[in-house]
Amino acid sequence: MESNTGTKAGTVGGTLLTICYNIHSEDVAKTIVLAGIGAVVSFVVSLLLKTLFKHFKK
């Protein structure tokens, strides 16, 4: 079975360009802000759990 790398590259490139064309800058900014908030919340919760486990371990 032969694979045509040109066809695969064209398909992937076309798909990526279509996705990039349909994504609006507001969506990108909202995604960045939400990802940042999620990272901060995750970090704070992990610190809180670490502290609680240390407290109950004693």
N, C-alpha and C positions, 0 to 999 in steps of 0.2 A: 504494500500500500504506500503510495507516494504522497508526500505532503508538499503543498505549494506554499513556500514561506511568503511569497509576494501577496498572495490572497489573504493569508492570515494577518500579515502586517497591515494590509489595506482595511481589513475588517476591524481590527483593533483600533487603528487610527481613526477611522470613520466613526466608530462608536464613541471614542474619547472626545472627538471634536463635537459631536452631537450633544454629548453630556455637557461639555464646557459652554456651548452656545445656549443651552437651556437653563443654566444655573445663573441666577441673578446675584449681583453684588450684595444685596441685602441679605440673601440667604447665606452667603459665605460669611458675612459679618456676624449674623445671628448664630451660625454654627460655631464660629470661633469663640464667641462670648459664652455660649452654653457649654462648650468643651472646657473652657477655663473654670467656670463655676463648678462643673462636675469634678474636675481635678482637685479643686480646693476643698470641696465637701468631702471627697474621698479621703484626702490627706487628713483633714480634721477628725473624721470618724475613726480612721485608723489610729491616730494619736490617742483619742479618747478611749478606744477599746484597749489599747496597750496599757494605758494608765489604770483602767479598771481591772484588767487582769493582774497587774502588779499588786494592786490594792487587795484583791481577794486572795491572792496567792500567799500573802503573809500570814 
